[in-house]
Amino acid sequence: MKQGFLKFKKRFQIHAIVKSVIFGASVGLLSASALLTILKRQAVRLNPFLYVLIGVAVAAVCGGILYTILRPTDKKLAKKLDKELQLHEKVQTMIAFENESGDILELQRADTDLRLKETPVKSVKTGRIWKHTVMPVLAVAMTVVAAIVPMKEIIPTQAEEPKFELSSWQETRLTELIAEVKASDMEQAPKEEVVVQLEGLLSALKTVDKESVMKQTVIGTITSVKQIEDKYDSYDELGATMLASGQEQVASLASALAKMSSLTAKQELSVLKESIKEETLGEDMQTLERAIDGSVAEAAEEWQSDALYLALTKLADDVGYVYGTMESYTQTWAIMKLDEAFTNAERSIDAALLQQRTNKETAEMAVDELLFIFGISETELPKGENSSVGTGSDEEGEYDPEENDDPLNDGGLGDGEVVYGSNDTIYDYETGAFVSYGEVLDRYFSRATEQKFSGDVPEELQQLIDAYFAKLYNGSK
């Protein structure tokens, strides 16, 4: 019973659901895109998940409301079918008296339902399609607008930005730093480049009048100093290349070089020399030569004139020379030449690492001094960088008391952090806030140093001031 009517009702039901889903999704996308556009112009950033949540919520509410409106109730559908199919209220009568019994009613229902069965469902329009394309088009257009509209950037006004003027103390300290780098034992090429950077910084800061520009300029110089040290020091990159080559025989030596550890490198060279046995002298020398050459092959182009690279290739060449000429000489001669080759390699590698260590120490000293002079914190440096230059470990291996009666100084760099005589928090009357002891001490030390270089302070008083600040920094003993 009512199969013909249900046929039409099913079609109207499906169309109502589809229209509601399209409308709800369109309104949800439109509202989320409009909100994103408005907030972009207000320079407000929200979690992208919130836009999705808002869009889904609006879509659910609007889609539900539209479905309630479009949902085909029996009475509404019966009225529409009577009108569209000109059935003269037969469908409405069938629905109104569907629970009533009687011969006439039964015949009327059967006749009406038969007519509905025989009528194609497409004979009754469910609505005009173009009405349901407006919202999707608007939603897509708004989404495109939201995507291309740039986020508004709020630029601080001139009054909000702190001023900067290079003080005489800062100029003096920077000038002294330049002189110290010039007098250092850093290699000539990187030294000249670092000096050029520092002199350029001094010249540039004389015309800078904003703190943000000052910090940007100083941090740029710090980055350049680090890059200069990295460009001329091969220990880390050469060690990494050797490790990546897969030559296991020289892996330990490569690790020692990557850490800039002269003592460990010397020990590993001794191990390599001991790996050459008298009974397999020729074979072992050939294997070692190939291992060294193979491990540094990838670095040949970049570091071909580097002292550390040349020391390693010279060792390989010397071992290869002994191997190639040993048939003309005695085994004793070959062993003597090998000892000489390894002794020369130890000296050359130690000298190369010592020079690179000096380069690193000088560069890091310059970086730390720049941070101190201009009051820049390490947290303000570009992400992934700190005041330490290079990547090597400054450890020189374990101390062997049989080699030296004096305490061993590894010559390494500190962590760049000032250690004060106290870690207390104190009240700063100038700022009206509680700050660290070291922050106040640094400020007064800067003022005292500036007065010291002015030439108005007697030498005896300068000595007393220096001794006083030394106690404040180190703490009373």
C-alpha positions as a Markdown table, in Angstrom:
| # | Residue | x | y | z |
|---|---|---|---|---|
| 1 | Met | 0.0 | 0.0 | 0.0 |
| 2 | Lys | 1.2 | 3.6 | -0.8 |
| 3 | Gln | 4.1 | 2.2 | -2.8 |
| 4 | Gly | 3.6 | 4.8 | -5.5 |
| 5 | Phe | 3.5 | 7.6 | -2.9 |
| 6 | Leu | 6.6 | 6.2 | -1.1 |
| 7 | Lys | 8.5 | 6.3 | -4.4 |
| 8 | Phe | 8.1 | 10.0 | -4.6 |
| 9 | Lys | 8.7 | 10.5 | -0.9 |
| 10 | Lys | 12.1 | 8.7 | -1.2 |
| 11 | Arg | 13.2 | 10.9 | -4.0 |
| 12 | Phe | 12.2 | 14.1 | -2.2 |
| 13 | Gln | 13.9 | 12.8 | 1.0 |
| 14 | Ile | 17.2 | 12.2 | -0.8 |
| 15 | His | 17.1 | 15.6 | -2.5 |
| 16 | Ala | 16.4 | 17.3 | 0.8 |
| 17 | Ile | 19.4 | 15.6 | 2.4 |
| 18 | Val | 21.8 | 16.4 | -0.5 |
| 19 | Lys | 20.6 | 20.1 | -0.6 |
| 20 | Ser | 21.0 | 20.4 | 3.2 |
| 21 | Val | 24.5 | 18.9 | 3.1 |
| 22 | Ile | 25.6 | 21.2 | 0.3 |
| 23 | Phe | 24.1 | 24.3 | 1.9 |
| 24 | Gly | 25.5 | 23.5 | 5.4 |
| 25 | Ala | 29.0 | 22.8 | 4.0 |
| 26 | Ser | 28.9 | 26.0 | 1.9 |
| 27 | Val | 27.8 | 28.1 | 4.8 |
| 28 | Gly | 30.4 | 26.5 | 7.1 |
| 29 | Leu | 33.2 | 27.1 | 4.6 |
| 30 | Leu | 32.0 | 30.6 | 3.9 |
| 31 | Ser | 31.9 | 31.6 | 7.6 |
| 32 | Ala | 35.3 | 30.1 | 8.4 |
| 33 | Ser | 36.8 | 31.8 | 5.4 |
| 34 | Ala | 35.2 | 35.2 | 6.2 |
| 35 | Leu | 36.4 | 34.9 | 9.8 |
| 36 | Leu | 40.0 | 34.1 | 8.7 |
| 37 | Thr | 40.0 | 37.1 | 6.3 |
| 38 | Ile | 38.8 | 39.5 | 9.0 |
| 39 | Leu | 41.3 | 38.2 | 11.6 |
| 40 | Lys | 44.1 | 38.4 | 9.0 |
| 41 | Arg | 43.3 | 42.1 | 8.5 |
| 42 | Gln | 43.3 | 42.6 | 12.3 |
| 43 | Ala | 46.7 | 40.8 | 12.6 |
| 44 | Val | 45.1 | 38.1 | 14.9 |
| 45 | Arg | 46.5 | 34.6 | 14.6 |
| 46 | Leu | 44.4 | 31.6 | 15.8 |
| 47 | Asn | 45.1 | 27.9 | 15.8 |
| 48 | Pro | 44.0 | 26.5 | 12.4 |
| 49 | Phe | 42.0 | 23.8 | 14.2 |
| 50 | Leu | 39.6 | 26.5 | 15.5 |
| 51 | Tyr | 38.6 | 27.5 | 12.0 |
| 52 | Val | 37.8 | 23.9 | 11.2 |
| 53 | Leu | 35.8 | 23.6 | 14.4 |
| 54 | Ile | 33.8 | 26.8 | 13.6 |
| 55 | Gly | 33.2 | 25.7 | 10.0 |
| 56 | Val | 31.9 | 22.2 | 11.1 |
| 57 | Ala | 29.7 | 23.7 | 13.8 |
| 58 | Val | 28.1 | 26.2 | 11.4 |
| 59 | Ala | 27.7 | 23.6 | 8.8 |
| 60 | Ala | 25.9 | 21.2 | 11.2 |
| 61 | Val | 23.5 | 23.9 | 12.4 |
| 62 | Cys | 22.7 | 25.4 | 9.0 |
| 63 | Gly | 22.4 | 22.1 | 7.3 |
| 64 | Gly | 20.0 | 20.9 | 10.1 |
| 65 | Ile | 17.8 | 23.9 | 9.8 |
| 66 | Leu | 17.5 | 23.6 | 6.1 |
| 67 | Tyr | 16.7 | 19.9 | 6.3 |
| 68 | Thr | 13.9 | 20.7 | 8.7 |
| 69 | Ile | 12.5 | 23.1 | 6.2 |
| 70 | Leu | 12.9 | 20.9 | 3.1 |
| 71 | Arg | 12.0 | 17.6 | 4.8 |
| 72 | Pro | 9.0 | 16.1 | 2.8 |
| 73 | Thr | 6.1 | 15.5 | 5.3 |
| 74 | Asp | 3.3 | 13.4 | 4.0 |
| 75 | Lys | 0.8 | 16.3 | 3.9 |
| 76 | Lys | 3.2 | 18.7 | 2.1 |
| 77 | Leu | 4.2 | 16.0 | -0.4 |
| 78 | Ala | 0.6 | 15.0 | -1.0 |
| 79 | Lys | -0.4 | 18.6 | -1.7 |
| 80 | Lys | 2.5 | 19.1 | -4.1 |
| 81 | Leu | 1.7 | 15.8 | -6.0 |
| 82 | Asp | -1.9 | 16.8 | -6.4 |
| 83 | Lys | -0.9 | 20.2 | -7.8 |
| 84 | Glu | 1.9 | 18.9 | -10.1 |
| 85 | Leu | 0.0 | 15.9 | -11.4 |
| 86 | Gln | -3.5 | 17.5 | -11.4 |
| 87 | Leu | -5.0 | 14.7 | -9.3 |
| 88 | His | -7.6 | 16.9 | -7.8 |
| 89 | Glu | -6.7 | 16.3 | -4.1 |
| 90 | Lys | -6.8 | 12.5 | -4.5 |
| 91 | Val | -3.4 | 12.1 | -2.9 |
| 92 | Gln | -4.3 | 14.4 | 0.0 |
| 93 | Thr | -7.5 | 12.4 | 0.5 |
| 94 | Met | -5.5 | 9.1 | 0.4 |
| 95 | Ile | -3.1 | 10.4 | 3.1 |
| 96 | Ala | -5.9 | 12.0 | 5.2 |
| 97 | Phe | -8.0 | 8.8 | 5.3 |
| 98 | Glu | -5.1 | 6.2 | 5.2 |
| 99 | Asn | -6.2 | 4.8 | 8.5 |
| 100 | Glu | -9.9 | 4.7 | 7.7 |
| 101 | Ser | -11.7 | 1.6 | 6.2 |
| 102 | Gly | -14.5 | 1.3 | 3.7 |
| 103 | Asp | -15.0 | 0.0 | 0.2 |
| 104 | Ile | -15.1 | 3.4 | -1.4 |
| 105 | Leu | -11.9 | 4.6 | 0.5 |
| 106 | Glu | -10.1 | 1.4 | -0.5 |
| 107 | Leu | -11.0 | 1.8 | -4.1 |
| 108 | Gln | -9.9 | 5.5 | -4.0 |
| 109 | Arg | -6.6 | 4.7 | -2.4 |
| 110 | Ala | -5.8 | 1.8 | -4.8 |
| 111 | Asp | -6.7 | 4.0 | -7.8 |
| 112 | Thr | -4.5 | 6.9 | -6.6 |
| 113 | Asp | -1.6 | 4.8 | -5.7 |
| 114 | Leu | -1.8 | 3.0 | -9.1 |
| 115 | Arg | -1.6 | 6.4 | -10.8 |
| 116 | Leu | 1.4 | 7.3 | -8.7 |
| 117 | Lys | 3.1 | 4.0 | -9.5 |
| 118 | Glu | 2.6 | 4.6 | -13.2 |
| 119 | Thr | 3.9 | 8.2 | -13.1 |
| 120 | Pro | 7.7 | 8.7 | -13.5 |
| 121 | Val | 9.3 | 10.3 | -10.4 |
| 122 | Lys | 10.9 | 12.9 | -12.7 |
| 123 | Ser | 7.5 | 14.2 | -13.6 |
| 124 | Val | 7.5 | 16.1 | -10.3 |
| 125 | Lys | 10.2 | 18.8 | -9.8 |
| 126 | Thr | 12.0 | 18.9 | -6.5 |
| 127 | Gly | 13.2 | 22.5 | -6.9 |
| 128 | Arg | 15.3 | 24.7 | -9.2 |
| 129 | Ile | 18.9 | 23.6 | -9.3 |
| 130 | Trp | 20.4 | 27.0 | -9.8 |
| 131 | Lys | 19.2 | 28.1 | -6.3 |
| 132 | His | 21.5 | 25.5 | -4.7 |
| 133 | Thr | 24.6 | 26.6 | -6.6 |
| 134 | Val | 24.8 | 30.1 | -5.2 |
| 135 | Met | 26.1 | 29.2 | -1.8 |
| 136 | Pro | 28.9 | 26.8 | -3.0 |
| 137 | Val | 30.1 | 29.5 | -5.5 |
| 138 | Leu | 30.2 | 32.1 | -2.7 |
| 139 | Ala | 32.0 | 29.7 | -0.4 |
| 140 | Val | 34.6 | 28.9 | -2.9 |
| 141 | Ala | 35.1 | 32.6 | -3.8 |
| 142 | Met | 35.5 | 33.5 | -0.1 |
| 143 | Thr | 37.9 | 30.7 | 0.4 |
| 144 | Val | 40.1 | 32.0 | -2.4 |
| 145 | Val | 39.9 | 35.5 | -0.9 |
| 146 | Ala | 41.0 | 34.2 | 2.5 |
| 147 | Ala | 43.9 | 32.3 | 1.0 |
| 148 | Ile | 45.3 | 35.3 | -0.9 |
| 149 | Val | 44.7 | 38.0 | 1.7 |
| 150 | Pro | 48.0 | 38.6 | 3.5 |
| 151 | Met | 48.4 | 38.7 | 7.2 |
| 152 | Lys | 48.6 | 42.3 | 8.4 |
| 153 | Glu | 51.9 | 43.1 | 10.1 |
| 154 | Ile | 51.9 | 45.6 | 12.9 |
| 155 | Ile | 55.0 | 47.8 | 12.5 |
| 156 | Pro | 56.1 | 49.5 | 15.8 |
| 157 | Thr | 56.0 | 53.3 | 15.7 |
| 158 | Gln | 59.1 | 55.3 | 15.9 |
| 159 | Ala | 58.3 | 56.2 | 19.5 |
| 160 | Glu | 58.1 | 52.6 | 20.6 |
| 161 | Glu | 61.6 | 51.6 | 19.4 |
| 162 | Pro | 64.5 | 52.1 | 21.9 |
| 163 | Lys | 67.3 | 54.5 | 20.7 |
| 164 | Phe | 70.9 | 53.6 | 20.4 |
| 165 | Glu | 74.1 | 55.6 | 20.5 |
| 166 | Leu | 77.6 | 54.1 | 20.5 |
| 167 | Ser | 79.1 | 55.0 | 23.8 |
| 168 | Ser | 82.8 | 55.8 | 24.2 |
| 169 | Trp | 83.2 | 52.7 | 26.4 |
| 170 | Gln | 81.7 | 50.5 | 23.7 |
| 171 | Glu | 83.9 | 52.1 | 21.1 |
| 172 | Thr | 87.0 | 51.6 | 23.2 |
| 173 | Arg | 86.2 | 48.0 | 24.0 |
| 174 | Leu | 85.6 | 47.2 | 20.3 |
| 175 | Thr | 88.8 | 49.0 | 19.3 |
| 176 | Glu | 90.7 | 46.9 | 21.9 |
| 177 | Leu | 89.1 | 43.8 | 20.6 |
| 178 | Ile | 90.2 | 44.6 | 17.0 |
| 179 | Ala | 93.8 | 45.1 | 18.3 |
| 180 | Glu | 93.7 | 41.9 | 20.3 |
| 181 | Val | 92.6 | 39.9 | 17.2 |
| 182 | Lys | 95.3 | 41.5 | 15.1 |
| 183 | Ala | 97.9 | 40.5 | 17.8 |
| 184 | Ser | 96.6 | 36.9 | 18.1 |
| 185 | Asp | 98.2 | 33.8 | 16.7 |
| 186 | Met | 95.2 | 33.2 | 14.5 |
| 187 | Glu | 96.1 | 32.2 | 10.9 |
| 188 | Gln | 96.6 | 35.3 | 8.7 |
| 189 | Ala | 93.8 | 34.7 | 6.2 |
| 190 | Pro | 91.0 | 34.2 | 8.7 |
| 191 | Lys | 92.5 | 36.9 | 11.0 |
| 192 | Glu | 92.3 | 39.5 | 8.2 |
| 193 | Glu | 88.7 | 38.6 | 7.4 |
| 194 | Val | 87.7 | 38.8 | 11.1 |
| 195 | Val | 89.4 | 42.2 | 11.5 |
| 196 | Val | 87.6 | 43.5 | 8.4 |
| 197 | Gln | 84.3 | 42.4 | 9.9 |
| 198 | Leu | 85.0 | 44.0 | 13.3 |
| 199 | Glu | 86.3 | 47.3 | 11.7 |
| 200 | Gly | 83.2 | 47.3 | 9.5 |
| 201 | Leu | 81.0 | 46.8 | 12.6 |
| 202 | Leu | 82.7 | 49.7 | 14.4 |
| 203 | Ser | 82.2 | 52.0 | 11.4 |
| 204 | Ala | 78.6 | 50.9 | 10.9 |
| 205 | Leu | 77.6 | 51.4 | 14.6 |
| 206 | Lys | 78.7 | 55.0 | 14.5 |
| 207 | Thr | 75.7 | 55.8 | 12.2 |
| 208 | Val | 73.1 | 53.5 | 13.9 |
| 209 | Asp | 70.5 | 55.2 | 16.1 |
| 210 | Lys | 68.1 | 52.3 | 16.8 |
| 211 | Glu | 68.7 | 49.4 | 19.2 |
| 212 | Ser | 67.1 | 46.9 | 16.9 |
| 213 | Val | 69.4 | 47.9 | 14.1 |
| 214 | Met | 72.4 | 47.7 | 16.4 |
| 215 | Lys | 71.5 | 44.2 | 17.5 |
| 216 | Gln | 70.9 | 43.1 | 14.0 |
| 217 | Thr | 74.3 | 44.5 | 12.9 |
| 218 | Val | 76.2 | 43.0 | 15.8 |
| 219 | Ile | 74.5 | 39.6 | 15.4 |
| 220 | Gly | 75.3 | 39.7 | 11.7 |
| 221 | Thr | 79.0 | 40.2 | 12.5 |
| 222 | Ile | 78.9 | 37.4 | 15.0 |
| 223 | Thr | 77.5 | 35.1 | 12.4 |
| 224 | Ser | 80.2 | 36.1 | 9.9 |
| 225 | Val | 83.0 | 35.5 | 12.5 |
| 226 | Lys | 81.6 | 32.0 | 13.0 |
| 227 | Gln | 81.5 | 31.3 | 9.3 |
| 228 | Ile | 85.0 | 32.5 | 8.8 |
| 229 | Glu | 86.3 | 30.2 | 11.5 |
| 230 | Asp | 84.3 | 27.3 | 10.1 |
| 231 | Lys | 85.6 | 28.1 | 6.6 |
| 232 | Tyr | 89.3 | 27.8 | 7.6 |
| 233 | Asp | 89.2 | 25.1 | 10.2 |
| 234 | Ser | 88.9 | 21.6 | 8.8 |
| 235 | Tyr | 89.0 | 19.4 | 11.9 |
| 236 | Asp | 85.2 | 18.8 | 12.2 |
| 237 | Glu | 84.4 | 18.5 | 8.5 |
| 238 | Leu | 87.5 | 16.4 | 7.7 |
| 239 | Gly | 86.8 | 14.1 | 10.6 |
| 240 | Ala | 83.2 | 13.7 | 9.6 |
| 241 | Thr | 84.2 | 12.9 | 6.0 |
| 242 | Met | 86.6 | 10.3 | 7.2 |
| 243 | Leu | 84.0 | 8.7 | 9.4 |
| 244 | Ala | 81.4 | 8.7 | 6.6 |
| 245 | Ser | 83.9 | 7.0 | 4.2 |
| 246 | Gly | 83.4 | 3.6 | 5.9 |
| 247 | Gln | 87.2 | 3.0 | 6.3 |
| 248 | Glu | 87.0 | 1.3 | 9.7 |
| 249 | Gln | 90.8 | 1.2 | 10.1 |
| 250 | Val | 91.0 | 5.0 | 10.5 |
| 251 | Ala | 87.6 | 5.6 | 12.1 |
| 252 | Ser | 89.1 | 6.2 | 15.6 |
| 253 | Leu | 91.6 | 8.6 | 14.2 |
| 254 | Ala | 88.8 | 10.4 | 12.4 |
| 255 | Ser | 86.8 | 10.7 | 15.6 |
| 256 | Ala | 89.8 | 12.2 | 17.4 |
| 257 | Leu | 90.3 | 14.8 | 14.6 |
| 258 | Ala | 86.6 | 15.7 | 14.7 |
| 259 | Lys | 86.9 | 16.4 | 18.4 |
| 260 | Met | 90.2 | 18.4 | 17.8 |
| 261 | Ser | 91.9 | 16.1 | 20.3 |
| 262 | Ser | 95.7 | 16.1 | 19.7 |
| 263 | Leu | 96.4 | 13.6 | 22.5 |
| 264 | Thr | 93.9 | 11.1 | 21.2 |
| 265 | Ala | 95.0 | 11.6 | 17.6 |
| 266 | Lys | 98.6 | 10.8 | 18.7 |
| 267 | Gln | 97.4 | 7.6 | 20.5 |
| 268 | Glu | 95.4 | 6.5 | 17.4 |
| 269 | Leu | 98.4 | 7.1 | 15.2 |
| 270 | Ser | 100.4 | 4.8 | 17.5 |
| 271 | Val | 97.7 | 2.2 | 17.1 |
| 272 | Leu | 97.8 | 2.4 | 13.3 |
| 273 | Lys | 101.6 | 2.0 | 13.4 |
| 274 | Glu | 101.3 | -1.0 | 15.6 |
| 275 | Ser | 98.8 | -2.5 | 13.2 |
| 276 | Ile | 101.6 | -3.0 | 10.7 |
| 277 | Lys | 103.2 | -6.3 | 11.5 |
| 278 | Glu | 106.7 | -7.4 | 10.4 |
| 279 | Glu | 105.4 | -10.7 | 9.1 |
| 280 | Thr | 102.8 | -9.0 | 6.8 |
| 281 | Leu | 104.7 | -5.7 | 6.4 |
| 282 | Gly | 103.9 | -5.1 | 2.7 |
| 283 | Glu | 100.3 | -6.1 | 2.9 |
| 284 | Asp | 99.6 | -4.0 | 6.0 |
| 285 | Met | 101.3 | -0.9 | 4.5 |
| 286 | Gln | 99.3 | -1.2 | 1.3 |
| 287 | Thr | 96.0 | -1.6 | 3.3 |
| 288 | Leu | 96.8 | 1.4 | 5.5 |
| 289 | Glu | 97.7 | 3.6 | 2.5 |
| 290 | Arg | 94.4 | 2.8 | 0.8 |
| 291 | Ala | 92.4 | 3.3 | 4.0 |
| 292 | Ile | 93.9 | 6.8 | 4.6 |
| 293 | Asp | 93.6 | 7.9 | 0.9 |
| 294 | Gly | 90.0 | 6.5 | 0.7 |
| 295 | Ser | 88.9 | 8.2 | 3.9 |
| 296 | Val | 89.9 | 11.7 | 2.7 |
| 297 | Ala | 89.2 | 11.4 | -1.0 |
| 298 | Glu | 85.9 | 13.3 | -0.7 |
| 299 | Ala | 87.6 | 16.2 | 1.0 |
| 300 | Ala | 90.4 | 16.5 | -1.7 |
| 301 | Glu | 88.8 | 19.4 | -3.5 |
| 302 | Glu | 87.6 | 21.5 | -0.6 |
| 303 | Trp | 90.7 | 21.1 | 1.7 |
| 304 | Gln | 93.5 | 20.4 | -0.8 |
| 305 | Ser | 95.7 | 23.2 | 0.7 |
| 306 | Asp | 94.7 | 22.6 | 4.3 |
| 307 | Ala | 97.5 | 21.6 | 6.7 |
| 308 | Leu | 95.6 | 18.9 | 8.4 |
| 309 | Tyr | 94.5 | 17.3 | 5.1 |
| 310 | Leu | 98.1 | 17.6 | 3.8 |
| 311 | Ala | 99.4 | 15.9 | 7.0 |
| 312 | Leu | 97.1 | 12.9 | 6.4 |
| 313 | Thr | 97.9 | 12.6 | 2.7 |
| 314 | Lys | 101.6 | 12.9 | 3.4 |
| 315 | Leu | 101.4 | 10.0 | 5.8 |
| 316 | Ala | 99.6 | 7.9 | 3.2 |
| 317 | Asp | 102.2 | 8.9 | 0.6 |
| 318 | Asp | 105.1 | 8.1 | 2.9 |
| 319 | Val | 103.6 | 4.7 | 3.7 |
| 320 | Gly | 103.1 | 4.1 | 0.0 |
| 321 | Tyr | 106.7 | 5.1 | -0.8 |
| 322 | Val | 108.0 | 2.6 | 1.8 |
| 323 | Tyr | 105.8 | -0.1 | 0.4 |
| 324 | Gly | 106.8 | 0.7 | -3.2 |
| 325 | Thr | 110.6 | 0.7 | -2.5 |
| 326 | Met | 110.9 | -2.0 | 0.2 |
| 327 | Glu | 112.0 | -4.7 | -2.2 |
| 328 | Ser | 115.2 | -2.7 | -2.8 |
| 329 | Tyr | 116.0 | -2.3 | 0.9 |
| 330 | Thr | 116.0 | -4.4 | 4.1 |
| 331 | Gln | 113.1 | -4.8 | 6.3 |
| 332 | Thr | 114.9 | -2.9 | 9.0 |
| 333 | Trp | 115.1 | 0.1 | 6.7 |
| 334 | Ala | 111.4 | -0.1 | 5.9 |
| 335 | Ile | 110.5 | -0.2 | 9.6 |
| 336 | Met | 112.8 | 2.8 | 10.3 |
| 337 | Lys | 111.2 | 4.7 | 7.5 |
| 338 | Leu | 107.7 | 3.9 | 8.8 |
| 339 | Asp | 108.7 | 5.2 | 12.3 |
| 340 | Glu | 110.0 | 8.4 | 10.6 |
| 341 | Ala | 106.7 | 8.8 | 8.7 |
| 342 | Phe | 104.5 | 8.4 | 11.7 |
| 343 | Thr | 106.7 | 10.7 | 13.8 |
| 344 | Asn | 106.4 | 13.4 | 11.1 |
| 345 | Ala | 102.7 | 12.8 | 10.9 |
| 346 | Glu | 102.3 | 13.2 | 14.7 |
| 347 | Arg | 104.1 | 16.5 | 14.5 |
| 348 | Ser | 102.2 | 17.8 | 11.5 |
| 349 | Ile | 98.8 | 16.8 | 12.8 |
| 350 | Asp | 99.5 | 18.2 | 16.2 |
| 351 | Ala | 100.7 | 21.5 | 14.7 |
| 352 | Ala | 97.6 | 21.7 | 12.4 |
| 353 | Leu | 95.2 | 21.0 | 15.3 |
| 354 | Leu | 97.0 | 23.5 | 17.5 |
| 355 | Gln | 96.6 | 26.2 | 14.8 |
| 356 | Gln | 92.9 | 25.4 | 14.3 |
| 357 | Arg | 92.4 | 25.4 | 18.1 |
| 358 | Thr | 94.0 | 28.9 | 18.2 |
| 359 | Asn | 91.7 | 30.0 | 15.3 |
| 360 | Lys | 88.7 | 28.7 | 17.3 |
| 361 | Glu | 89.7 | 30.3 | 20.6 |
| 362 | Thr | 90.3 | 33.7 | 18.9 |
| 363 | Ala | 87.0 | 33.6 | 17.1 |
| 364 | Glu | 85.1 | 32.5 | 20.2 |
| 365 | Met | 86.8 | 35.2 | 22.2 |
| 366 | Ala | 85.7 | 37.8 | 19.7 |
| 367 | Val | 82.1 | 36.5 | 19.8 |
| 368 | Asp | 81.9 | 36.5 | 23.6 |
| 369 | Glu | 83.3 | 40.0 | 23.7 |
| 370 | Leu | 80.8 | 41.3 | 21.2 |
| 371 | Leu | 77.9 | 39.8 | 23.3 |
| 372 | Phe | 79.3 | 41.4 | 26.4 |
| 373 | Ile | 80.0 | 44.8 | 24.9 |
| 374 | Phe | 76.6 | 45.3 | 23.4 |
| 375 | Gly | 74.5 | 43.4 | 26.1 |
| 376 | Ile | 73.2 | 40.8 | 23.7 |
| 377 | Ser | 72.0 | 37.4 | 25.1 |
| 378 | Glu | 72.8 | 34.1 | 23.5 |
| 379 | Thr | 69.0 | 33.6 | 23.2 |
| 380 | Glu | 68.9 | 36.5 | 20.7 |
| 381 | Leu | 71.2 | 34.7 | 18.3 |
| 382 | Pro | 69.7 | 32.9 | 15.3 |
| 383 | Lys | 68.1 | 29.6 | 16.2 |
| 384 | Gly | 70.6 | 26.7 | 16.5 |
| 385 | Glu | 73.5 | 29.0 | 17.2 |
| 386 | Asn | 75.3 | 30.0 | 20.5 |
| 387 | Ser | 78.5 | 31.8 | 21.3 |
| 388 | Ser | 80.6 | 28.6 | 20.9 |
| 389 | Val | 82.4 | 28.6 | 17.6 |
| 390 | Gly | 82.9 | 25.3 | 15.7 |
| 391 | Thr | 81.7 | 21.9 | 16.7 |
| 392 | Gly | 84.8 | 20.2 | 18.1 |
| 393 | Ser | 85.2 | 18.9 | 21.6 |
| 394 | Asp | 88.1 | 20.5 | 23.4 |
| 395 | Glu | 89.0 | 17.4 | 25.4 |
| 396 | Glu | 92.5 | 16.2 | 25.1 |
| 397 | Gly | 92.0 | 12.7 | 26.4 |
| 398 | Glu | 92.7 | 11.2 | 29.8 |
| 399 | Tyr | 95.7 | 12.4 | 31.8 |
| 400 | Asp | 98.6 | 10.0 | 32.1 |
| 401 | Pro | 100.7 | 10.8 | 35.2 |
| 402 | Glu | 103.7 | 9.0 | 33.8 |
| 403 | Glu | 103.9 | 11.4 | 30.9 |
| 404 | Asn | 104.0 | 14.6 | 32.9 |
| 405 | Asp | 104.4 | 15.5 | 36.5 |
| 406 | Asp | 102.5 | 18.8 | 36.1 |
| 407 | Pro | 98.7 | 19.1 | 36.0 |
| 408 | Leu | 97.5 | 18.7 | 32.4 |
| 409 | Asn | 95.8 | 21.7 | 30.9 |
| 410 | Asp | 93.6 | 20.8 | 28.0 |
| 411 | Gly | 93.8 | 24.3 | 26.6 |
| 412 | Gly | 90.1 | 24.1 | 25.9 |
| 413 | Leu | 87.5 | 26.8 | 25.7 |
| 414 | Gly | 85.0 | 27.5 | 28.4 |
| 415 | Asp | 81.3 | 27.5 | 27.9 |
| 416 | Gly | 81.2 | 31.2 | 27.4 |
| 417 | Glu | 79.2 | 31.8 | 30.6 |
| 418 | Val | 80.4 | 34.3 | 33.2 |
| 419 | Val | 80.6 | 32.8 | 36.7 |
| 420 | Tyr | 79.8 | 35.4 | 39.4 |
| 421 | Gly | 80.7 | 35.4 | 43.1 |
| 422 | Ser | 77.0 | 35.1 | 43.9 |
| 423 | Asn | 73.8 | 33.8 | 42.3 |
| 424 | Asp | 71.5 | 35.8 | 44.6 |
| 425 | Thr | 68.6 | 38.0 | 43.4 |
| 426 | Ile | 68.9 | 41.6 | 44.7 |
| 427 | Tyr | 66.8 | 44.7 | 44.6 |
| 428 | Asp | 67.9 | 47.2 | 41.9 |
| 429 | Tyr | 66.9 | 50.7 | 42.9 |
| 430 | Glu | 67.4 | 52.1 | 39.4 |
| 431 | Thr | 64.8 | 49.8 | 37.8 |
| 432 | Gly | 62.7 | 49.2 | 40.9 |
| 433 | Ala | 62.8 | 45.4 | 40.3 |
| 434 | Phe | 64.6 | 42.3 | 41.7 |
| 435 | Val | 67.4 | 41.2 | 39.4 |
| 436 | Ser | 70.4 | 38.9 | 39.5 |
| 437 | Tyr | 73.5 | 40.0 | 41.3 |
| 438 | Gly | 75.5 | 39.5 | 38.0 |
| 439 | Glu | 73.3 | 41.9 | 36.0 |
| 440 | Val | 73.9 | 44.8 | 38.4 |
| 441 | Leu | 77.6 | 44.0 | 38.8 |
| 442 | Asp | 78.1 | 44.0 | 35.0 |
| 443 | Arg | 76.4 | 47.4 | 34.7 |
| 444 | Tyr | 78.6 | 49.0 | 37.3 |
| 445 | Phe | 81.7 | 47.3 | 35.9 |
| 446 | Ser | 80.9 | 48.8 | 32.5 |
| 447 | Arg | 80.6 | 52.3 | 34.0 |
| 448 | Ala | 83.9 | 51.9 | 36.0 |
| 449 | Thr | 85.7 | 50.7 | 32.9 |
| 450 | Glu | 84.4 | 53.7 | 30.9 |
| 451 | Gln | 85.7 | 56.0 | 33.5 |
| 452 | Lys | 89.0 | 54.1 | 33.6 |
| 453 | Phe | 89.6 | 54.7 | 29.9 |
| 454 | Ser | 88.6 | 58.4 | 30.1 |
| 455 | Gly | 92.1 | 59.1 | 31.5 |
| 456 | Asp | 90.7 | 61.0 | 34.5 |
| 457 | Val | 91.4 | 58.2 | 37.1 |
| 458 | Pro | 94.8 | 57.9 | 38.7 |
| 459 | Glu | 96.7 | 54.6 | 38.1 |
| 460 | Glu | 96.7 | 53.7 | 41.9 |
| 461 | Leu | 92.9 | 54.1 | 42.0 |
| 462 | Gln | 92.5 | 52.0 | 38.8 |
| 463 | Gln | 94.4 | 49.2 | 40.5 |
| 464 | Leu | 92.2 | 49.4 | 43.6 |
| 465 | Ile | 89.0 | 49.4 | 41.4 |
| 466 | Asp | 90.2 | 46.4 | 39.4 |
| 467 | Ala | 91.0 | 44.5 | 42.6 |
| 468 | Tyr | 87.6 | 45.4 | 44.1 |
| 469 | Phe | 85.7 | 44.1 | 41.1 |
| 470 | Ala | 87.8 | 41.0 | 40.9 |
| 471 | Lys | 86.6 | 40.2 | 44.5 |
| 472 | Leu | 83.0 | 40.9 | 43.5 |
| 473 | Tyr | 83.1 | 38.7 | 40.5 |
| 474 | Asn | 85.0 | 35.8 | 42.2 |
| 475 | Gly | 83.4 | 36.1 | 45.6 |
| 476 | Ser | 85.2 | 36.5 | 48.9 |
| 477 | Lys | 87.7 | 33.7 | 49.8 |
